[in-house]
Amino acid sequence: MTSSIFVMSAAKDIDLKQQLDINVLRTLCAIEDFGGITRASEHLSLSQSAVSHKIKRLESNIDCDLLTRRTGAPLLTKDGQRLVAYARRILSLHDEALLSLSKQPLSGKIRLGMTEDTTSSDLSRILGRFMRLHPNVSVRTHVRQSLTLEEELERGEIDLAVMQIFKHRRLPTDLILYEDQLYWVKAQDLVLNFDRPLPFLAYDDKCFYKHWAMASDQVCAFGLETVLECASSAGIVSAVQAGLGIALLTGQNLTDEMQVIEEQFIVPPEVSFIIRVGQKARSKLVSALANEVALEGTKIAKLRVA
């Protein structure tokens, strides 16, 4: 009884004219996720003016400025940041409620491959939520290098993969999570001897960084000698910091103990973190999981790249 009275009392303090529209909340989240109205409008398949109108209508309705609209300023105001936090919780419950009431529940098995550097806590949370929403779906996951996952996709051994590739090797059907830059790095106190091959730290024989570095004489005229292979990014980072050699690492793995090598090396290609669905696995079930991960992808990017 006390709880009911509290809810009724709280409701009296709310202006019922100030409604939060689900679609507008989704638009606001997209603006933050994609870094502005222009890219959000492309993602939502709406015109920029339509997106701007939605946000202005919401601002008028709740009497708050949500976007700063000043060059160089943060995208969202403090009120905007506060509302986005609530919006994500509201949207999560909204979508979960709709899925739970679906008359055609999803069922079946999904074989998912991931690279080690995509197995973040956020991706685990996404998978956990997906499996709660679809209890009749079984997701089998394993962690491999990107080249291995590409081969498994081609052979039909997995249904989809969350992995990284060079940006120029993306396919039109790939769902992009985020992008990052590769850097040549070494320990701050490591002195390089360019009179002989430099000690190189690689993930393993399936490391496409290594394949690129070893394939071209133009990468470095002095040559490379692989002195360590480790499938873990944490292991490569530790080896670099210990001064065991040089390595190629993405921006998200750089630390203050490292020095980026900018001279005498060719600038490495950019990398993209993507979701790729196998040609033999284009089903409603697999697409549902791919889209679920893609919708959360930019939040993973902010945690890992920022």
Stockholm file with secondary structure:
# STOCKHOLM 1.0

chainA/1-306         MTSSIFVMSAAKDIDLKQQLDINVLRTLCAIEDFGGITRASEHLSLSQSAVSHKIKRLESNIDCDLLTRRTGAPLLTKDGQRLVAYARRILSLHDEALLSLSKQPLSGKIRLGMTEDTTSSDLSRILGRFMRLHPNVSVRTHVRQSLTLEEELERGEIDLAVMQIFKHRRLPTDLILYEDQLYWVKAQDLVLNFDRPLPFLAYDDKCFYKHWAMASDQVCAFGLETVLECASSAGIVSAVQAGLGIALLTGQNLTDEMQVIEEQFIVPPEVSFIIRVGQKARSKLVSALANEVALEGTKIAKLRVA
#=GR chainA/1-306 SS CHHHHHHHHHHHTSCTTCCCCHHHHHHHHHHHHHTSHHHHHHHHTCCHHHHHHHHHHHHHHHTCCCBCCCTTSCSBCHHHHHHHHHHHHHHHHHHHHHHHTCSSCCCEEEEEEECGGGCCHHHHHHHHHHHHHCTTEEEEEEECCHHHHHHHHHHTSCSEEEEEEEGGGCCTTCEEEEEEEEEEEEETTCCCCTTSCEEEEESCTTCHHHHHHHHCTTSCTTCEEEEEECSCHHHHHHHHHTTSCEEEEEGGGCCTTEEECCSSSCCCCEEEEEEEECGGGCCHHHHHHHHHHHHHHHHHHHHHHC
#=GC SS_cons         CHHHHHHHHHHHTSCTTCCCCHHHHHHHHHHHHHTSHHHHHHHHTCCHHHHHHHHHHHHHHHTCCCBCCCTTSCSBCHHHHHHHHHHHHHHHHHHHHHHHTCSSCCCEEEEEEECGGGCCHHHHHHHHHHHHHCTTEEEEEEECCHHHHHHHHHHTSCSEEEEEEEGGGCCTTCEEEEEEEEEEEEETTCCCCTTSCEEEEESCTTCHHHHHHHHCTTSCTTCEEEEEECSCHHHHHHHHHTTSCEEEEEGGGCCTTEEECCSSSCCCCEEEEEEEECGGGCCHHHHHHHHHHHHHHHHHHHHHHC
//
